[in-house]
Amino acid sequence: MPITVTMPRLSDTMEVGTVIQWHVKEGDSVSPGDVLADIETDKATMELEAFDEGTVAKLAAKQGDAVNVGDPIVIIAEEGEDIAEAAKAGAEAAKSGGEAKTETKQAEGESKSSASTGTATAPTPASNGSANGSTVSGDGGRIFASPLAKKIAGEHNFDLTGVDGTGPSGRIVRKDVELALQSGGASGSGGEVARSRPSQPELPPMGAALSDNTVTLSNMRGTIAKRLVQSKQSIPHYQVTVEVDMDALLDLREQLNEQLNAQGVKLTVNDFLVRACALAMHQHPFVNSSWDDSGKQAAIKQHGNVNIGVAVALPEERGGGLVVPVLQDTDRMGLRAISGETRRLAKKAREKGLSVEDMDGGTFTISNLGMFGVSHFTAIINPPNACILAVGAAREIPVVRDGQLMIGSVMSMTMSSDHRIVDGAMAAQYLNTVKGMLEAPATLLV
């Protein structure tokens, strides 16, 4: 019987997936672990792997097609089957809802990413793990990888510990191992994330004209549009702004970076900000909450975990858009761990794409446009969060200190809050706690 591969559910909210690119063509032989296609969900772009051996008999979807979850996308002929007959039988079975052998392998992704103090580990799937290719790391922990990924790693005597999987539920696939081998180590050891000001724009030629163009929405852009409209319509937003004196923090950051340079560590202003926001939640738990109207009576759900999401803009070559990787248990992380994890996730988002687990469970979001020279802006709340913090650049402006006029570095922070959960006084108190930590930055080192 032919194997009908259907569109898997790669995230809890996914209803439709788009075939971004096929990595196989009709007539190709495939083995377990081979990447069939890149699938764009409503949250990320992920690889679809083969779980059986056979020959591609028919590609039931074209590149760019949006396919409902559960609908056929490729039919694979088993060994000894005629390809044409398999393609015909598979298509007829799918059309009639017959009993064709169906490979769903939907990898619901029930597990959560685990992040300790700076050590990135691949998420461990729940009950579906042992059947999907698990192996054992050097320290005895289980690593979930495709058969092909394990084969490549074995050929190069390469330890998969620390490699970040981009497959369903964080599973390590071929591309992850190849990238790790090219970089000379685990893909979690990402390098510096560029935070420079935009270069001088190139002017168009005299008389140049733009052309009309209609851009089809990607799944991600469509989800962003839907969620943000829903957020503005259903959440009563309001904003509170404070300004922070940044001179002490910038001085401390410069000293630390000089001392840590030999270790390849470079702290950013955003790293201090993330830590301050996370620690301040212990004094202001309502900021780390969500509105819950799922029961008979609405309630405010305060979260025991502080998981800070950091908004990352994707480059146009990856379809643009905005993703929010999440630092799990951020209040338990030091500055170095926050710096390393932020860079790793931002690099992964821009180069390979984030897994669902990388973006799961956020309780508070930070959007920083300071690297683009933006001094002040407001942001739309990322449901189900109660608040989002919009951060501008640290600017040198005239300030009055101790009765003297001088030049000082000042940064503006604007928090958008859900007025059902956080009122104005709560927002002001939280921001002043964060402000106090940033203006006395040595407190963030302990």
Buried (B, 14 or more C-beta within 10 A) or exposed (E): BBBBBBBBBBBEEBBBBBBBEBBBEBEBEBBBBBBBBBBBBBBBBBBBBBBBBBBBBBBBBEEEBBBEBEBBBBBBBBEEBEBEEBBBBBBEBBEEEEEBEBBBBBBBBEBBBBBEEBEBBBBBBEEBBEEBBBBEBEEEEEBBBBBBBBBBBEEEEBBBBBBBBBBBBBBBBBBBBBBBBEEEEBBBBBEEBEBEEEEEEEEEEEEEEEEEEEEEEBBBBBBBEEBBEEBEEEBEBBBBBBBBBBBBBBEBBEEBEEEBEEEEBBBBBBBBBBBBBBBBBEEBBBBBBBBEEEEEEEEBBBBEBBBBBBBBBBEEEBBBBBBBBBBBBBBBBBBBBBBBBBBBBBBBBBEBBBBBBBBBBBBBBBBBBBBEEBBBEBBBBBBBBBBBBBBBBBBEEEBEEEEEEEEBBBBBBBBBBBBBBBEEEBBBBBBBBBBEBBBEBEEBEE
